[in-house]
């Protein structure tokens, strides 16, 4: 039966209906309600948390599109009439059967998981519309759509209310994915078939990894220590699934050591389907992904999911995407996934369809968190609580890898992880034996002018890295040093577009490799993920984790007996945020007069325990989870909480000009276009836009273009020298 034309009047009698879920595909085939609901139900079974839950998952799939049995919806889908909400009716049936856990994902499978109160208000509309409900029931009977009674006892047996809340999220994720996949199977069968079916080939990957590890020379004390650390962790890989920690100083090879443990842990637990590596910055992702792709070059197992990765575009004559990796970014169905902390954690707390779709694939996974201390402290407790719930419910294993391990274990004043197993024997001795730098306080932290710090820097006989807390201060020091230094002075900040920053970093690496002296003035972006090695580092007073990260750029390769890290305070004491200032002040109290302790592992645990206790949430995200207020939780949980706007920098180089001319008149931009534009873009605040409106233009497709001044030394600026933190 072909779909009716728009011109045809819908006059079919009730007994002539063919109830369809989706209109005709390119082959002229409609998808019936039974086909879609049963297809989704079968996929849902395959996504079930365990066999005991298969019936619940299937029932959710059968209910999700129940509202499409209404005449109004059938008219809409056949003759393009007025769109009619359909999700609430399956949720209404679930509620009548006292299955609130199913009502949430069903009602939200298009619009997002709602607050409990909002859902009940919506369902009251159904209760008052008896005619519509009777109409749907008659249509179901006519279509012989039999939905069996569902046993909810497995859900009732789930632990506390928080694990039940997490289960609703997992059920929602599975439904969104199953609904999307079955719809794709109908409309784009080729795309559906292009999706990955790759599995975690543990033995093959271990062979490739061992080959790489064996290539390292073991004739140095440091490499011997790395090997001993790796083997100790490997011997603990047979431990039960749970939470683990790997506290190691920078330069100890945490990436390969943690991956080696993860593969052996997966081998010991056959339920493990994938490894997810969560990193704090895109720069680290690029570095890590390239390293792993090189190791596993014979196996297509690495999926990068972040804004800079460019996937294959569909050809013009094709209506579907054949890039299995791009498709896998939707649901993380790939053996090894590398992503950002923002992407990962906000997905755990989101209520949005696209973000939540991947959540159910975290079941039976190993998740490696690198530099977990970068998580905003105000979100630490609720995040650890969620991870703890996942440990109990999802058969996951978590590994925290860091040089400054926060104390995230549950205690009287902190709801965290119940038990964390260390994978490093005696971290204190490792930190002591790998001590590569000496910390020095400049003038006992008395406030210094920019010119004064510049004089300290030029007195050094070696290359120097200077790290400041704001872009304004890094720029001021850069300007002060340019007039004093006889060696090249470079500048690095997020005032510069990404490709500009990489140009500077590559130049720095080359000069250091060649033994050429230089000075680099930078913001905190240099602290993690940038593999450079300076003999001397100057660091403005900051929270402890930032101090340690900056020190990790000093004598990184251990070529010197001792690198020098100088800590200083500026007269300009502006900070990126009040919280940053508070933590920096507390850190100073900790290490003032105790700079030698900065090489001690237990010093960090003491610091983080205090830091976590300093912050008290005004409104608890965890409380909102308990109340099943999904929308509120999503609104409250943001790792990056800024209203920045993206500016494309016209005129950085010939390529940026060419790119602008290419896209300026396009009505629509592809994902590849946006990824290319990102290389030449800078994030600014709204006030900057308002103050410089005359230098900004907007293309018809919505891209904002900066035509104002852009310095090859320092990036975005304007004639008024307005800088932003």
N, C-alpha and C positions, 0 to 999 in steps of 0.2 A: 504494500500500500504506500503510495507516494504521499509526501507531505502536501497539505492543502496550500494553494497559492494565497497571497495576501488579499486578492480580489474576491475570493470565494467567501460566502457567508456561512458561518458555522451553524448548521441546522440539524446536525445529527441527533437522533434520539439516543437516550441513555443506553439502551441495549445495543446500539451500534458502535459504541465507543471501543476503540483499541487504546488501552491506557499505556502511554509511552513516557519514559523518563527523559529521553533525549531525542532530538529531531534527527533527520536523516544525515548520514555521513556522505562522503564523496561517492560512495557506491550506491547511494539512494536507500540505504538500510536504516530504519529507525531502531531505537533500542527500547524494548518494552520495559515496563515497570518490573516485571518478574525477572527479566534478564539482568537488569542493573542491580536490583536489591539482592538477588541471589549471588551475583558476581562479587558485590562488595562484601557480602556475608562470608563467602569462601575466603576472600583475601584477609578479612578480619580474623578468621580462624588461624590463618598462618602467622598472624602478627601477635597472637595471644601471649600474654605474659607467661602462662603455663597451661598445660592441658586442662586443668580444673577450670580455667577461665574461658575456654573456647566457646562455650555456649553463650556466655555473656557478650563476648565480642561479636559472635554471629548475630545475636539478637539485636545488638546495636546497629549492625549493618542492614538488617531487615527493616528496622524502624525508620532509618534516617530520612528517607524520601517519601514517607507515608502521605504527606500532604499533597503530593503530586496526583493523588487519586481524585482530587476535587475537580469539578467541571471547569472552574475558573482557571486553574492551572493548565488543564488540557487545552482549553481554548487559547490561552496565551502561547503555549508551546507549538500549537498547530497553526495558528493564524496571526501570531504576533499581536495578541491583545495586550491588555494591561497585565503587568507582572504581578503575581500574587505570592505572598510569603508562604512557604511550604514547610519549613523546618520545625515550626512549633508543634505541628500535629503529631509527629512521631514522639516528640518529647512529652506531649500531653498524654499519649497512651502509656508511655513509660511511667509517668507520675501516677496515673490511675492504678498501675500495677505495683506502686510503691518502689519504683526503680529510679530514684533520684540520680543515682550515679550514672545512669544511661541518659537521663533527660538532659544533663548538661552538654555532653558532646553532640547529641542529636540536634538540639536547638542552636548550638553554636557552630555547626560544621561549615557554615558559610560566613557568618558575621563575626565569629570569635566567641570564646568562652565568656559568658556573662557573669555578673554578680548574682548571687543566690536570690536576692530580693527582686532584681530586675527580671530574672527568669520566671519567678512565681507570678509577677504582674503580667507577664506575657501569656502565661498559661491560663490565667483568669479570663483572658479574651476568648480562649478556646472553650472554657467552661460555659461562657455566656452565649456561644454560637452553636447551639445544639443542632440546628439544621445542617450546618456545614459538616459537623462530625458524623451525623447520620448519613449524609451524602457520601462521605469518605468510606464509611463502613459498608454501605451497599455496593459501592464500586469494588471494594476489596473482595466481597463475597462473589460478585460477578466475575472477577478476575481470578477467582480461586486462590487468592493470596492468603494463605494460612500461616499465621504467626503463632508458634507454640508458646505456651507458658514458660517463662524463663526462671530458672533457679538462681536466686541471688545469694545463696549461702556462701559461695567462695568470697564474694566481696565483704560479707559480714565478718568473715574470719580474718580479714586483713587487720594488721595491728591497730595503731591509734588513728586519730582523725587526720593527722598529717599524711600518713601513708595512704589513707583513703583519698585524700585530696590529690596526691601524686598519682594514684591509680586512675582517677578521672582524667588527669592530664594525659596519661599514657593511652587511655581509651580514646580520647579526643584525637591524639596524634595518629593513632592507628586508623581511625575513621576517616580523617582528612586524607591520609595517604591512600587508603583503599578506595575511597570515593574518586580521588583524582586519577588513580591508576586505571580503574575500571572505565571511567569516562574517556581517558586517553585511549584505552584499548578499543573503544567504540569509534571515536573520531579519527585517531591517528595510530592505527595499528602498527605502522612501520616504526613510529617513534617508541611505542610500547615495547616492541621487539628489540629496539636498539639499547634498551637499558641493560646495565651491567648485571651479569650473573656470576661475578668473580667472588671467590672465596679466599679466606686467609690460608694460604699454602705455607704452613708454619715451617716444615722441614726445609723446603726450598729457600725460604727467606732466611732461615738460620744459617744455611750453607753460604749464602751470599754475604751475610753480615760477618760471619766468621772469617771469610776470605779477606774482608776489609780490615777486621781487627788484627789479623795475623800480619798485615802489611806494615803495622806500626813497629818501629824498632824498640826493642825492650832493653837497650843498653844504657838507658838513663834511669836514674832513681825515680823521676816523675812518671815515666812510662811503666815502670815496674809497679809503682803505687797504683796507677790507674788499672792495671791488670788485676791486682789483688782486690781492689774495690769492686771491680766488675764480677769477679768470680765469687766473692762473698755474697753479693746480691743475687747472683744466679743460683747459688745454693739454697736460697730462700724462696725460689720461684714456685716450689711445690706447696707453699702455704695455702691455707684456705682463702677463698676470695674475700676481699675486704679492703681496708685502707692502709697504704704504705707511704713511707717518706724516704727521700734520698737527699740528705743534707750534705752538700759538697761545696767546697770553694770553687770560684770560677776557674776555668782552665782544666778541670778534672774530667772533661768528656761526659757530662751528664746525658747528652742526647743519645749517644750510642750505648752507654751503660744502661740507661732506662729502657731503651728499645730492646736490648738483649734480654733484660729481665722480663719484659712484657711478652716477648715471643716464647720464652721458656714457661712463663706463667700460663699462657694460652695453651701450650702443649700439655700442661698438667691439668687443664680444665677444658675438656672438649666442647663445652657449651659456648665458649668464647667465639664470637663471630667477627669482631673487628677491634682495631686499636684506634683510638682517637687521641690526637696530640693537640693540646690547647696551649697556645702561646700568647704572650701579652701584646706583641707588636707585629705589624705586617712585615717589617724588616727582618725580624727573626724567622718568620714563616718562610720568606724567600730563601733565606740562608739554609734553614733546616730542610725544606723541601728539595732544594738542589742537591744537598748532601745525600739524602735518602734515595732520590731518583738515580743518582750515580751508583749507589750501592746496589739497588734493585733494578738496574737498567734492563735486565732481561725479563722483568715481571712488571706488568702494568697494574700496580697496586696502590699508588699514591694519588689521593684526591686532595687538592688544595681548595679551600673554600674561604675566599676573602675577596675584597673589592678589586685587587690589582690583577688577578689571574684572568687571562683572556682565553675564551673557549672558541671552538670552531663554530662559525656561523652556518646556518642553513643556506643552501644555494637558492638563487632566485626562483628556480623552477620547483623548488621543494617547499612544502608547507609545514614540514616537521624538522625537528632537530635530530641529528644522528650522533651527536657528541655525547657518549655515555657518561663522561665525566661531568659535563654541564648538567645533564639530567640527574646525576647522583647528588649534586649540590642541593636538590630539593628535599631529599630524604636521607642523605648520608649512607646510602646503600653501597658501600665500597670497603675493601679490606682495611686500608689505613687512611684515615681522614686527618688532615692538618688544618686547623682553623684558629680563629682569634678567641680570646677570652670574652670579648664583647658578644660575638656571635654565639658562643656556647652558653654562657651564663644567662644572657637575656632570653635565650630560647627556653631555658628551664622555667622562667617566671612569666613568659609571655602568654597572652591569650589569643594571639593572632594566628590565623590558619597557616600562613606560609612559614612562620617561625617555628611553630609547634610541630610541623609535619615530620621533622626528623627525630623527635623526642623518643618515640617507641623503638627506634633503632639503636638507642643507647643501652637497651636491655642486652645482657650478655656481651658487654664490651669492657675493654680495659681503657681507662681514660688517664692520660699522663698530663699533669698540669705543670708547666714550666713557669718558674717565677710567680708562684701563687701569691706572694706577698704584695703584688701589684694590684690585687683586688681592693677596691675602696673599702676602708675600714668600717664605714657605716653600713656596708652590705655584708660584712664578713660573717656575722652570726647567722643571719637568715640563710645565707648561701651554704654554710656548713650544715645547717639543719636540713636543708633540701638534699644535700649530698648524702647525709647520714640516712635519710629516708630512702634514697635510691639504693644504698648499700643493702638495706634490709629487704627491699622489694624487687630489685631488678637484676640480681645476680651480677653486679658490676664489681670491678676492682678499680680503685683510684690510687694513683701514685703522685705525690707531691714532690717535685724536684726544685730545689732552691739552695742558694748559698746562705740565705738568712731565713731559716725555717720559723714561721710563726707557730705559736702554741695553739693549735686548733682543736685539741682534744676537749671533750666535754668535761666541765668542772662546775663548781657551785655557781659561779657567776657567768658562765658561758655555755650555751647550748650548741655544742659542736659535734665532732666525730667521737663515737663511743670509744674506739680503740684504734690507734695508729701504730703499725709495725715498722720499726726502722730497718732500712736495708743497708745501712752503713754502720760498720763496727767502729766504735770509738771515734766519732767525728772530730772530737777535740784534738786528738793526736794528728789527724789528717790536716786540719786547719793549721796546726802548729808547724808541721813538717813542710807545708806548702806556702808558708808565709813569704810573700814576695815584695811587700811594701812596708814602709815606715810612715806612720801618720804624724804630721807636725802641725801644731797650732800656731798661726801667725799672730804675734803680739797678744797672746792669750785671749783671742777672739774679740779684741777691741775693734770697734767699727772703723773701717778703712774707706778712703776715697777710691774712686776708679783709678786715678792717677797713681795712687800709692800702690795698689795691687799691680798695676802695670809695671811699676819700677821693680817690684819683687820678681815679676816674671822675666823681664829682660836681663836680670842678673843671673838667670840660670844658664848653664853652659850647654844644655841639651834641648831637644824639642819638648814643647809644653802643650798640654791640653788644659783648657780652662772651662769649667762647667758652671753656669749660673742658673738661677731659678726662674728667670723670666727672659723673654726675648729682648725687652728693653735694656736690661742690664748686660746681656751678652753683646748687644750692639754697642753700648757705651764703652765697654772694655775693648772691643774690637777697634773702635775709633781712637781710643786713647793709645793703644799699642801701635797702631799704624805709624804714628809720628815718632815713636821711640825705638822700634825694633829694626835691626839691620837685617834680620831674616824674614822671610815671607810670613804674613799674618793672614789667616783665612777665617771665615765666619760660617756658622751653620745654625739654622733655626727653621721652624715651620713657617716663617715668613717667606721662605723659599719653596718653590714648587718641587715636587718629588724628583723629577729628572735633574733639576738643579742641585738638590741635596746629594744625589748619587754622584754627580759630576765632582762635587767637592770631596766627598768621601773617597772616591777612586783616586783623586789627585793626592789626598793625604796619604793613602796607602802606598802609592807609588813613591812618593818622596821619602817616607819612612823606610821602605824597602831599599831605596837607593842610598840610604844613609844621609839624606839631605835634612837639614834642620828646618823646623817650621814651628809656628804657634797657631793653634786652632782655638777660637772662641766659640763655644757652643752652648745650647740649652740642654735640657735633660734628654733630648731625643738621642744623644750619643750614648746614653747609659746602658742600653740593652740592645743586643742584636747587631751591633756594629763591631766587627772583629778588627780592632786596631790596637796597636801596642805603643804607648808612649813611656819614656823613662821618667817623666815628671807630670803630675796632675795637680792642678789647683781646683779646689771645690768649695763653692759657697756653702755655708752651713745649711743643712737640709735634713729631712727625716733620715733615719739610719739606713734604710734600704737604698736610698739614693746615694748616700755616701759610699756604701759598699759597691754599688754598681759602677760608680765613677772610678773607684779604686781598681775595679776589674779591668779598666783600660790601661792600667799602669803595670809595666813589667809583666805583661800577660804571658809571654813565652818563657819567663824566668831566666832570661839571658843575663840579667844583672844580679849581683849579690842582693841588692835591695833597691827597689824603686822608691821614689819620694812622692808622698801625697800631702799637700799643704791645704789645711782647712782655714777658711777666712770668713769674716763677717763684713758686710758692706754698710756704709752709712745709709744708702738707699735700701731699706729693709722691706720693701714691698714684696709680696709673695703671691703665688698663683691662686691661693685661696686661704681663708681663715683656718681651715682644718690643716692645711699644709704648714702654715705658720705655727700652729699649736704643736704639731708633731715635731717640727724642726726645733722648737724651743725645748721640748722635752728631751729630744735626742741630744742636744747640747749639754743639758744637765747630766745626762748619762755618761757621755764620753769626755767631758771637760776634765782634764787631769787624769783620765783613764784611756788615753788614746791607744795605749798598748793592748787594751782588751778588745779592740776592734778586730783583732785576728782570732778571737775566741768564739767558738760556736755557741756556748751557753749564754753569752752576752746577748745574743739576738732574741733568744727565747724570753729572757727577762724583759727585754724592751717591748716585745710584741704583747706580752701578757698585760703590761701596763697600758700600752696604746689601746688595746681592745677595751679595756675598762674605762678609758677616758671618754669614749663615745657611747651615748645613750640615745637610742632612737626615740623621737617624739611620738611617732606613730608606727607601731610594729607591723612590718610586712608579715611576720609569722602569725600574728593575731588575725590578720586579714585572710591568710591561708586557712586558718582554723575555721573561720566563718564562711569559707567557700566564696570569697569575694574576688573572683578571678580578674575582673576588669581593674579593680583597685590595686591588686598586687602588680599587675602589668604596668600601671601608671606610676607606681612608687619605685619600681626596680629599674634603675637606669645607671649603668656603669659610666657612660659618658652623658653628662647632663648639661648640654650647652646648645643654644640656639644659633649655631653657626651656619653660614651660607657659603656655598662654593663659588669661587671666582676663577674663571679660566684666564690665564695670563697670556695675552696676545703679545707677541714680539719677543719672547724669551730667546728663540732661535728661529731659523728658517722653517724648521719642522712645525713649530707651533703656529706660524703664520699660514703655512700650507694647510694644516689641520683646520684652522679657523675658516679659511676660504672654502674648504670642503664641506663643512657641516653647517655653515651659517644660514643657508637657504633650504636645508632639508626640513621637511615637514615633521618627520619622525626620526629619532635616533635609535640605533641598535645598541644592545648591551656592549658590543665591541667598541662602538663610538664613545660611549660613556667611559669605558675603561681607558681608552686612549686619551680622552680629555683629562682624566684624573692625573695623568703624568705631568700635566702642566697647570694644575689647579692649586689654590691656596684656600684654606678655611678662614673666614673672617666673621666677626660679630656684626649684628644688625646695625649698631651705632656707627661702625666703620663705613658701612654701605650708605647710611644717611649722610655722613659727613663728606662723602666723596661721590655723590650721585652723578656729578657732572663728568666723572671719569669712567663711568660704568654704563654699558649698553647691554641689551638683552636681545637674543636672537628669537625668531618666531617659535622655535622649539623649546624655549625656556632657559637656554644657557646664558649665564651672566658673564660678560666679558669685561676684563680690566684693561683699559687703555691708558691708565696713568703711569707714573714712574715705576720702574722695576729695576733695581740695582743688580748688576752682575756680581757684586760683592755681598750684599745683604738681603736681596730679595725685595719683597713688596714694601713700599714706602709711599709717602706723599710729601708735598712741599711743606706741610705744617709739622712734619716729623711726629705724627701721631702713631704711637705704637700700642699694641694691645697684648695682654698677657695670654 
